Amino acid sequence: MNWDRLEGQWKQRRGKAVGHWGKTMNDELSAILGKYEELVGRLQEKYGIAKDEARHRVDEYKIIVEQLKHANSKLVKLHKALSNKKKSDKGQMKLKASSRKRK
């Protein structure tokens, strides 16, 4: 077993402990930090990579997730705007139809 894998196992166990105690003490930042360290540890153990490389991969993943969240929020806003436009168009069509009937 190489040193990177051993260090990965240690970080994984440490991350679980920090995450557990962070939840118990209702300290969300500790819980989040524990999950980060646990993920870095798992990457080190599974792929036998150095700590810096594992952290780099996790950081890249976080950036991608943030970009996806941003893009998703734009799509949701666009969808709502289109739905509202369709509703208003239907309302205007009903008004035009009712005004024609009155004449």
Short mmCIF file of the C-alpha atoms (twelve columns), coordinates in Angstrom:
data_MODEL
# 
_entry.id   MODEL 
# 
loop_
_atom_site.group_PDB 
_atom_site.id 
_atom_site.type_symbol 
_atom_site.label_atom_id 
_atom_site.label_alt_id 
_atom_site.label_comp_id 
_atom_site.label_asym_id 
_atom_site.label_seq_id 
_atom_site.Cartn_x 
_atom_site.Cartn_y 
_atom_site.Cartn_z 
_atom_site.pdbx_PDB_model_num 
ATOM 1   C CA . MET A 1   0.000   0.000  0.000   1 
ATOM 2   C CA . ASN A 2   1.477   3.326  -0.996  1 
ATOM 3   C CA . TRP A 3   1.512   6.428  1.152   1 
ATOM 4   C CA . ASP A 4   -1.144  8.269  -0.881  1 
ATOM 5   C CA . ARG A 5   -3.644  5.447  -0.352  1 
ATOM 6   C CA . LEU A 6   -2.909  5.313  3.372   1 
ATOM 7   C CA . GLU A 7   -3.268  9.072  3.638   1 
ATOM 8   C CA . GLY A 8   -6.513  8.813  1.677   1 
ATOM 9   C CA . GLN A 9   -7.929  6.263  4.125   1 
ATOM 10  C CA . TRP A 10  -6.950  8.482  7.043   1 
ATOM 11  C CA . LYS A 11  -8.587  11.553 5.478   1 
ATOM 12  C CA . GLN A 12  -11.687 9.518  4.738   1 
ATOM 13  C CA . ARG A 13  -12.033 8.418  8.358   1 
ATOM 14  C CA . ARG A 14  -11.206 11.884 9.648   1 
ATOM 15  C CA . GLY A 15  -13.743 13.394 7.267   1 
ATOM 16  C CA . LYS A 16  -16.447 11.042 8.529   1 
ATOM 17  C CA . ALA A 17  -15.657 11.969 12.123  1 
ATOM 18  C CA . VAL A 18  -15.682 15.712 11.428  1 
ATOM 19  C CA . GLY A 19  -18.908 15.345 9.462   1 
ATOM 20  C CA . HIS A 20  -20.566 13.359 12.242  1 
ATOM 21  C CA . TRP A 21  -19.576 15.700 15.038  1 
ATOM 22  C CA . GLY A 22  -20.420 18.721 12.927  1 
ATOM 23  C CA . LYS A 23  -23.966 17.402 12.550  1 
ATOM 24  C CA . THR A 24  -24.221 16.494 16.217  1 
ATOM 25  C CA . MET A 25  -23.134 19.959 17.298  1 
ATOM 26  C CA . ASN A 26  -25.336 21.549 14.603  1 
ATOM 27  C CA . ASP A 27  -22.284 23.169 13.090  1 
ATOM 28  C CA . GLU A 28  -22.971 23.039 9.366   1 
ATOM 29  C CA . LEU A 29  -19.554 24.303 8.348   1 
ATOM 30  C CA . SER A 30  -17.828 21.443 10.150  1 
ATOM 31  C CA . ALA A 31  -20.168 18.949 8.528   1 
ATOM 32  C CA . ILE A 32  -19.461 20.356 5.067   1 
ATOM 33  C CA . LEU A 33  -15.719 20.383 5.720   1 
ATOM 34  C CA . GLY A 34  -15.948 16.760 6.822   1 
ATOM 35  C CA . LYS A 35  -17.662 15.735 3.599   1 
ATOM 36  C CA . TYR A 36  -15.034 17.567 1.547   1 
ATOM 37  C CA . GLU A 37  -12.194 15.839 3.382   1 
ATOM 38  C CA . GLU A 38  -13.996 12.496 3.129   1 
ATOM 39  C CA . LEU A 39  -14.370 12.890 -0.627  1 
ATOM 40  C CA . VAL A 40  -10.710 13.869 -1.037  1 
ATOM 41  C CA . GLY A 41  -9.729  10.835 1.043   1 
ATOM 42  C CA . ARG A 42  -11.859 8.493  -1.038  1 
ATOM 43  C CA . LEU A 43  -10.341 9.780  -4.262  1 
ATOM 44  C CA . GLN A 44  -6.845  9.314  -2.867  1 
ATOM 45  C CA . GLU A 45  -7.619  5.779  -1.734  1 
ATOM 46  C CA . LYS A 46  -9.486  4.645  -4.831  1 
ATOM 47  C CA . TYR A 47  -7.160  6.088  -7.468  1 
ATOM 48  C CA . GLY A 48  -3.900  6.237  -5.517  1 
ATOM 49  C CA . ILE A 49  -3.399  9.910  -6.318  1 
ATOM 50  C CA . ALA A 50  -1.732  12.612 -4.282  1 
ATOM 51  C CA . LYS A 51  -3.703  14.843 -1.921  1 
ATOM 52  C CA . ASP A 52  -3.202  17.926 -4.094  1 
ATOM 53  C CA . GLU A 53  -4.455  16.113 -7.182  1 
ATOM 54  C CA . ALA A 54  -7.520  14.817 -5.323  1 
ATOM 55  C CA . ARG A 55  -8.315  18.302 -4.011  1 
ATOM 56  C CA . HIS A 56  -7.858  19.728 -7.499  1 
ATOM 57  C CA . ARG A 57  -10.361 17.221 -8.914  1 
ATOM 58  C CA . VAL A 58  -12.896 17.976 -6.182  1 
ATOM 59  C CA . ASP A 59  -12.495 21.716 -6.759  1 
ATOM 60  C CA . GLU A 60  -13.025 21.243 -10.509 1 
ATOM 61  C CA . TYR A 61  -16.151 19.233 -9.755  1 
ATOM 62  C CA . LYS A 62  -17.466 21.988 -7.479  1 
ATOM 63  C CA . ILE A 63  -16.973 24.542 -10.266 1 
ATOM 64  C CA . ILE A 64  -18.864 22.350 -12.726 1 
ATOM 65  C CA . VAL A 65  -21.722 21.860 -10.259 1 
ATOM 66  C CA . GLU A 66  -21.967 25.635 -9.683  1 
ATOM 67  C CA . GLN A 67  -22.051 26.234 -13.440 1 
ATOM 68  C CA . LEU A 68  -24.810 23.650 -13.816 1 
ATOM 69  C CA . LYS A 69  -26.814 25.237 -10.988 1 
ATOM 70  C CA . HIS A 70  -26.469 28.661 -12.628 1 
ATOM 71  C CA . ALA A 71  -27.528 27.327 -16.025 1 
ATOM 72  C CA . ASN A 72  -30.443 25.458 -14.461 1 
ATOM 73  C CA . SER A 73  -31.697 28.580 -12.686 1 
ATOM 74  C CA . LYS A 74  -31.617 30.453 -16.014 1 
ATOM 75  C CA . LEU A 75  -33.628 27.679 -17.652 1 
ATOM 76  C CA . VAL A 76  -36.194 27.718 -14.842 1 
ATOM 77  C CA . LYS A 77  -36.600 31.499 -15.159 1 
ATOM 78  C CA . LEU A 78  -36.973 31.195 -18.932 1 
ATOM 79  C CA . HIS A 79  -39.554 28.436 -18.539 1 
ATOM 80  C CA . LYS A 80  -41.571 30.541 -16.074 1 
ATOM 81  C CA . ALA A 81  -41.419 33.540 -18.375 1 
ATOM 82  C CA . LEU A 82  -42.660 31.467 -21.326 1 
ATOM 83  C CA . SER A 83  -45.458 29.971 -19.214 1 
ATOM 84  C CA . ASN A 84  -46.546 33.428 -18.075 1 
ATOM 85  C CA . LYS A 85  -46.460 34.687 -21.661 1 
ATOM 86  C CA . LYS A 86  -48.633 31.815 -22.849 1 
ATOM 87  C CA . LYS A 87  -51.113 32.496 -20.044 1 
ATOM 88  C CA . SER A 88  -51.265 36.200 -20.860 1 
ATOM 89  C CA . ASP A 89  -51.660 35.441 -24.582 1 
ATOM 90  C CA . LYS A 90  -54.587 33.125 -23.801 1 
ATOM 91  C CA . GLY A 91  -56.132 35.825 -21.597 1 
ATOM 92  C CA . GLN A 92  -55.833 38.398 -24.381 1 
ATOM 93  C CA . MET A 93  -57.397 35.993 -26.868 1 
ATOM 94  C CA . LYS A 94  -60.360 35.486 -24.513 1 
ATOM 95  C CA . LEU A 95  -60.763 39.252 -24.138 1 
ATOM 96  C CA . LYS A 96  -60.744 39.732 -27.918 1 
ATOM 97  C CA . ALA A 97  -63.271 36.928 -28.364 1 
ATOM 98  C CA . SER A 98  -65.594 38.344 -25.709 1 
ATOM 99  C CA . SER A 99  -65.371 41.841 -27.204 1 
ATOM 100 C CA . ARG A 100 -66.318 40.426 -30.627 1 
ATOM 101 C CA . LYS A 101 -69.360 38.729 -29.150 1 
ATOM 102 C CA . ARG A 102 -70.573 42.010 -27.640 1 
ATOM 103 C CA . LYS A 103 -70.562 43.798 -31.006 1 
# 
